[in-house]
Amino acid sequence: MANVRYIAYHVLYRVLYEDAYSAIAVNNAVREEKLSGVDVSFLSALVYGVLERKLTLEYIIRQYSSIRIKKIEKGTLIVLYLGMYQLIYMDKVPDSAAVNESVKLCKQLRLYKSAGFVNAILRNFVRANKAYQLPDRQNIVKYLSVVYSCPESMVTELIATYGEDLTEQALQGILGRPPITVRVNTLKTDKATLRTALEKQGVIVNDISFLENSLNLSATGSLEKIPEFQQGHFFVEDAASQLCAEILGAEPGETIADVCAAPGGKSLYSAIRMENRGEIYSYDIHEHKIKLMKQNVDRLGISIMQPAIRDAASNRELPVCDRILCDVPCSGWGILRRKPEIRYKTDTNIDILPKLQYSILCMSVENLPSDSVLVYSTCTLRKAENHDIIRRFLEEHPDFIGEPINLPNGIDRMIKEKPHCLTLLPGLYDTDGFFIAKLRRRPT
């Protein structure tokens, strides 16, 4: 039987101290350790749970530790995160197992001097009936930071943009694992047929009110082993990202450029919407992501999508297009439930992102014909990367206007904003946090 806690420790160490990405680190561990079934679920729960609750766990550990958090050895601290997380958030793990396995883990890791320290903290916590105090809600920034495990700087910025109530709703929305959302490949099948096939295999299938040919799946097991996935009858893409492609509005026979396309979901969505007629240029700067897009193109039976290497911030000319999508690199504050480690990284160059984003936007429109459409999007909640970029662009490009976004049934605006902008906060519609702006070059 696999020692999942030991594996989780090493995954967390790589993510927290070696800048690994959680999803990649977990997937690599599953493959290398040949995990399956319950072990995969337990590993994911431990890793993502600790990453989601790291600041909360630290706040509680401080109340039981005589040693400051910064003075606790890195490996010991990870063992404490794991043990405390099991005690607080995993009801199916007996308290005795959470404590004893944490002590055992210290010994397996040769952290012999830490075993007694870990044992004392966890046992004292259990003896105290797992009691702990949270910050006073009067200090709303500190309170939200601890309860939702987000840095105070992030909470402060979100409150300044959205107010306290919407900020807390957004922070609630980034906890827990995201749904598995898929787009039906109507080039090969239809939603009813796919639903029936999946349900026969025990998959739980639910509609998405604002997307006609999309589904939320659960109890899937390994997606790659589902015959319909292998046959290209669907692909995975968050509902907010799908909505972005729907707002782009690609039509059969048009020419489209997706300047920051990887992993390619919006291009795939557009190709299906275009009935595989026209041209889609799907660009990215990384060779391995181009390879991934080509694999998905082949699996889905799409012929109009052309993945290729291109730096979106370069002055390399784009083809003349009817529509352009700029889903620019961003701080990722809207996808923290997918990449919870983002909130703890300090070397993200967050302040220089708007300059890059604006540069990509300006470079992308140089060859856009009159009366053609551009959609700008991010998966962040920061005003500096969203509304501020679009406002500046329209001020400095009088030949462009905002194109009102027609909201689909089931979607309402969550904040006051211009009709050509749409902000989706995580939590309300079970989507990632997302920003979409639709622009049109004035007809000549």
ZICORNOR-V237549 format. One record per residue. SS is DSSP state (A for helix, B for strand, O for the rest). NEAR is the number of other C-alpha atoms within 8 Angstrom. Layout:
SS | NEAR
SS | NEAR
This chain:
O | 2
O | 6
O | 6
A | 9
A | 10
A | 8
A | 10
A | 11
A | 11
A | 8
A | 13
A | 12
A | 11
A | 11
A | 13
A | 9
A | 6
O | 7
O | 7
O | 9
O | 9
A | 14
A | 8
A | 8
A | 12
A | 12
A | 8
A | 8
A | 12
A | 11
A | 8
A | 6
A | 7
O | 7
O | 10
O | 7
A | 7
A | 6
A | 10
A | 10
A | 8
A | 9
A | 13
A | 10
A | 8
A | 13
A | 13
A | 10
A | 11
A | 12
A | 10
A | 13
A | 11
A | 10
A | 10
A | 11
A | 12
A | 10
A | 9
A | 10
A | 11
A | 11
O | 7
O | 9
O | 8
O | 5
O | 7
O | 8
A | 8
A | 5
A | 6
O | 9
O | 7
A | 6
A | 8
A | 12
A | 10
A | 11
A | 13
A | 12
A | 12
A | 13
A | 12
A | 12
A | 14
A | 13
A | 14
A | 8
A | 6
O | 8
O | 8
O | 4
O | 9
O | 8
A | 9
A | 6
A | 8
A | 13
A | 12
A | 9
A | 8
A | 14
A | 12
A | 9
A | 11
A | 14
A | 10
A | 7
O | 6
O | 6
O | 11
A | 7
A | 6
A | 9
A | 12
A | 8
A | 8
A | 13
A | 12
A | 8
A | 11
A | 12
A | 9
A | 9
A | 11
A | 10
A | 7
O | 7
O | 6
O | 9
O | 6
O | 6
O | 5
O | 7
O | 8
O | 7
O | 7
O | 5
O | 8
A | 9
A | 9
A | 10
A | 13
A | 12
A | 13
A | 13
A | 8
O | 12
O | 12
O | 12
O | 9
A | 9
A | 6
A | 8
A | 13
A | 9
A | 9
A | 12
A | 10
A | 7
A | 8
A | 10
A | 9
A | 8
A | 7
A | 8
A | 12
A | 9
A | 11
A | 11
A | 11
A | 10
A | 13
O | 12
O | 10
O | 8
O | 6
O | 8
O | 8
B | 10
B | 12
B | 14
B | 13
B | 14
O | 13
O | 10
O | 8
O | 7
O | 10
O | 10
A | 10
A | 6
A | 8
A | 12
A | 9
A | 8
A | 9
A | 12
A | 10
A | 7
O | 6
O | 8
O | 11
B | 10
B | 11
B | 7
B | 7
B | 9
O | 7
O | 8
B | 9
B | 6
B | 9
B | 13
B | 12
B | 12
B | 13
B | 9
O | 7
O | 9
O | 5
O | 6
A | 7
A | 7
A | 7
O | 8
A | 7
A | 11
A | 12
A | 10
O | 8
O | 12
O | 14
B | 11
B | 11
B | 9
O | 11
O | 11
A | 12
A | 11
A | 11
A | 13
A | 9
A | 11
A | 13
A | 10
A | 10
A | 13
O | 7
O | 12
O | 7
O | 10
O | 8
O | 13
B | 12
B | 13
B | 14
B | 14
O | 15
O | 14
O | 13
O | 11
O | 7
O | 9
A | 13
A | 11
A | 13
A | 11
A | 12
A | 12
A | 14
A | 12
A | 10
O | 13
O | 8
O | 12
O | 10
O | 10
B | 11
B | 13
B | 13
B | 16
B | 17
B | 17
O | 9
O | 7
A | 8
A | 6
A | 10
A | 14
A | 8
A | 9
A | 12
A | 9
A | 8
A | 8
A | 12
A | 8
A | 10
A | 11
O | 8
O | 12
O | 7
O | 10
B | 13
B | 9
B | 11
B | 9
B | 10
O | 10
O | 9
O | 12
O | 8
O | 8
O | 5
O | 6
O | 6
O | 7
O | 6
O | 8
O | 13
O | 11
B | 15
B | 16
B | 14
B | 14
B | 12
O | 10
O | 8
O | 10
O | 9
O | 11
A | 12
A | 13
A | 13
O | 13
O | 12
O | 8
O | 10
A | 12
A | 13
A | 9
A | 9
A | 7
O | 7
O | 4
O | 4
O | 6
O | 6
A | 6
A | 5
A | 7
A | 12
A | 10
A | 7
A | 9
A | 13
A | 10
A | 9
A | 13
A | 10
A | 9
A | 11
A | 13
O | 9
O | 7
O | 10
O | 13
O | 9
O | 9
O | 9
O | 12
B | 12
B | 13
B | 15
B | 13
B | 14
B | 14
O | 14
O | 15
O | 15
O | 10
A | 8
A | 8
A | 14
O | 13
A | 9
A | 9
A | 12
A | 9
A | 8
A | 8
A | 10
A | 11
A | 7
A | 6
O | 7
O | 7
O | 6
B | 10
B | 10
B | 11
O | 9
O | 8
O | 10
O | 5
O | 6
O | 7
O | 6
O | 6
O | 8
O | 5
O | 8
O | 7
O | 6
O | 5
O | 6
O | 6
O | 9
O | 11
B | 13
B | 12
B | 12
B | 12
O | 14
O | 17
O | 12
O | 8
O | 6
O | 9
O | 13
O | 13
O | 15
B | 16
B | 14
B | 12
B | 12
B | 16
B | 13
B | 13
B | 13
O | 10
O | 5
O | 4
